[in-house]
Amino acid sequence: MTRNMRLSDRAIARLGAASSEYTVWDTRITGLGVRVRPSGHQSFVVLDNRTGNSKRRTLGPTTRMTVDEARSRCLAVQSGNLELLHIKPLVPVPLFGDFVINVWRPECFDRFKRSSRRPIESALTNQLLPTFRDMRLDQIGRREVTAWFDRYSAVAPGGANKALDTLRQILNHAEVHGHLETNPARGIRRNPQRKLNRFLSRDEAHRLHVELDRLAAERPERAAQADIIRLLYYTGCRCSEIQALRWYEIGADTLDLVDSKTGPRKVYLNSEARKIIKRQPRTGSDYVFPSPCNPTLPVSRSMKLWFTLRKRAGLDDVRLHDLRHNYASQAVLNGVPLPTVARLLGHRQLSMTLRYAHVADRDVEAAAERIGAAIIALCNVYD
C-alpha cells in the first residue's frame, strides 16, 4: 500500500500499523518516505536514482530524527553529498542494560505471570546482562549474538534456547522503539531438543521407588524431597507446582492450583497421591513443603536428591521433568483420550498433548489390522 502526503512530525506520529508493510511518500521532497511495518516500526526511506536504477535506502527510525532532518539527509543522498549524513540523531541509542531496566521491564517483564518471570530473570542475571549490558543496542549485531549463543550452547543447550528467546523478545521491543532497524537475534536457529519419548518401563519404575525408599530411610531429612518426587510421579504436575504447593490449595480429592504455568487449574488426585499429602506434617507454614531454613518460603528449587536417586537406580538419562512425560505416556497407553490427558496435564492447547500420541502407535497398528480383517471378511461373504 502506497500513499502521498505532506510529511510532518505530528502526521507521522498518527500513522498506524497495518496487516502489511506500507510507505507514505512526502509531497514536498520527491523520493522521501516513511515505511511502516506491521510491528508498528517506522523508518525514513529515500529513493536513490543516481545510478539510473531506483534504489531504496533507509535513513533511520522516525524516533531518532525529525522530518526536517530526514529531508536534509534525503537531499544529501540524492546529491551525493554524503558528509551531510553524519548528523547526530535526536534520540541516542541506549545501552542494552539501561533499555532492559528502564523500558523493557516496566513495559513487558512486569506484565508476565510470576511463574514465568523466574527463568527470564535467571537468563538476564546469569547471561544476557553480563554479556550485553554495556553495549549500545545498535552495537549488538548478528556476530555478537551468535558468538554468545554458541558459547552458552556448548555448556547448556536448553538454557541457551530459553535465554535466546528472552534476548529476541528484548530486541524486538527495541526495534518497536526505533533503536534497531532489524533484530540481530531473529532467525538464529535454536538447539535441537530431545524428543519427548522417554518414559519408564515397569522395571525402571520399580527400581526408582525401591531406591527412593532406601534413600529416605537412610536420612530422614530427605523425606520432603522424596515425597515431592513421588507426587510428581503420581500426579504429572510440574516441579514448581508441587514445590510451591500451599495448604489452602488442597481439597478432598484435588489440588486447586492458584498459579500454575497456564493459570489456575485443578489437579485430580489418585489414592496414592492423597496418602502422600495426608502424611505431610503441619508446621504452621503456608507451604506443604516449606524451606527448612525459612518456613515462610517454599522448599528450595534445587532437588539434589534426584541426582543421587537416578544414579543409584541406573536412570542417568531420566530428567525430573520426565516424570511428567511418564504420567502422560501411561495415560495414553491405558486408553485415556488425548483431550482428557490435556486436562490432566493442564495443557492450554491440545497440540502440546499430541506429542504423546505416538505412544499408542502399537494400538493404532492393531486397530488397523482388526479393521482390515473385518473388511476382508465382508468381501469373502460375496465370494
DACOR-V600111 format. One record per pair of residues at least 12 apart in sequence whose ideal C-beta (glycine too) atoms are under 7 Angstrom apart, sorted by the first residue. I is the first residue (numbers start at 0). J is the second residue. Records with the same first field share a line. If there is no record, write none. Layout:
I->J + J
This chain:
0->17 + 19 + 21
1->21 + 22 + 24
2->23
3->24 + 26
4->23 + 26
5->25 + 26 + 27
6->25 + 33 + 66
7->66
8->65 + 66
11->33 + 41 + 61 + 66
14->33 + 35 + 41
16->35 + 37 + 38 + 39
17->37
18->37
19->37
20->34 + 35 + 36 + 37
21->35
22->34 + 44
28->70 + 73
30->45 + 46 + 73 + 77
31->43 + 45 + 69 + 70 + 73
32->44
33->61
38->174 + 175
39->175
40->174 + 175 + 177
41->60 + 61
42->57 + 59 + 60 + 61 + 180
43->58 + 59 + 61 + 64 + 69
44->56 + 57 + 58
45->58 + 73 + 76
47->76 + 77
49->79
56->76
57->180
58->72 + 73
59->88
60->177
61->177
62->90 + 176 + 177
63->88 + 89 + 90 + 177
64->88 + 89
65->89
68->86
71->83
72->84 + 86
92->135 + 136 + 137 + 178
93->136 + 178
94->132 + 133 + 134 + 135
95->131 + 132 + 134 + 136 + 139
96->128 + 132 + 133
98->136 + 173
99->123 + 169
102->176
103->169 + 172
106->172
107->172
113->258
114->239 + 258 + 260
118->161
119->165
122->161 + 162 + 165
123->165
126->151 + 162
127->162 + 165 + 166
130->147
136->173 + 178 + 179
137->178 + 179
139->183
140->183
141->183
144->166 + 183 + 184 + 187
145->187
148->163 + 187
152->190
156->190
157->192
159->190
160->189 + 190
163->184 + 187 + 189
166->184
167->182 + 184 + 185
170->182 + 183 + 184
195->324 + 354
196->357
197->317 + 321 + 324
198->324 + 325 + 328 + 329
199->325
203->314
206->312 + 313
207->312 + 314
210->308 + 311 + 312
211->225 + 228 + 308
214->304 + 307 + 308
221->304
223->288 + 298
224->302 + 304
225->304
226->275 + 279
227->241 + 242 + 288
228->305
229->275
230->272 + 275
231->319 + 322 + 323
232->322
233->269 + 271 + 272
234->266 + 268 + 272
235->323 + 326 + 327 + 343 + 344
236->266
237->260 + 323
238->319 + 320
240->256 + 259
242->288 + 297 + 298 + 300
243->286 + 297
244->286 + 287 + 288
245->285 + 286 + 287
246->285 + 287
249->276
252->267 + 268 + 273
253->265 + 266 + 267 + 268
254->266 + 268
259->345
261->345 + 347
264->345
267->343
282->294
302->319
305->319
327->340 + 344 + 355
328->355 + 358
330->343
331->355 + 358 + 359
332->358 + 359
337->349 + 352 + 353 + 356
340->352 + 355
